């Protein structure tokens, strides 16, 4: 349901991607001319709350499982700024033991944070990031890099050092640095 269809504008303080409790209360307290519109909004809010609660429950179960079965590695990953509980669980579940990789280069190649190279004879071309990647883990590290830039002064300085270049490339560099920390 589109609120603009009914002429309702979202207040400035709620106009973002995060649905705070105050925003949800604002939606619940809305008054509509047509009762079906209110019923539709209530139905969607019930669905949203169900999915939100289910996500929280699954996240809690994953964190609990990792704390029990991979306690040391989980706590080490959580100690890295930018890596939260969900990303730490994802890394442990998808990659397993990180010690199985011979070096950071091997891990970066697996995750997809290594440069792609086309080489034949004397021809040598760098094509950007390698197309061979573990896409899920790749996205985890990119998202964690965005958080690390906010939380870690070293990552902030590294990001600022490269300002003026392509922002996406800088984020990938920060993700690679974060990967080397893991």
Secondary structure, DSSP 4 states (H G I P E B T S, - for coil): --GGGGTPPPPGGG-SS---HHHHHHHHT---SSHHHHHHHHHHHHHHHHHHHHHHHHHHHHHHHHHHHSHHHHHHHHTSTT--HHHHHHHHHHH--GGGSSSHHHHHHHHT-SEEEEEETTEEEEEEE-S---HHHHHHHHHHHHHHHHH-HHHHHHHHHTTTS-HHHHHHHHHHHHHHH-
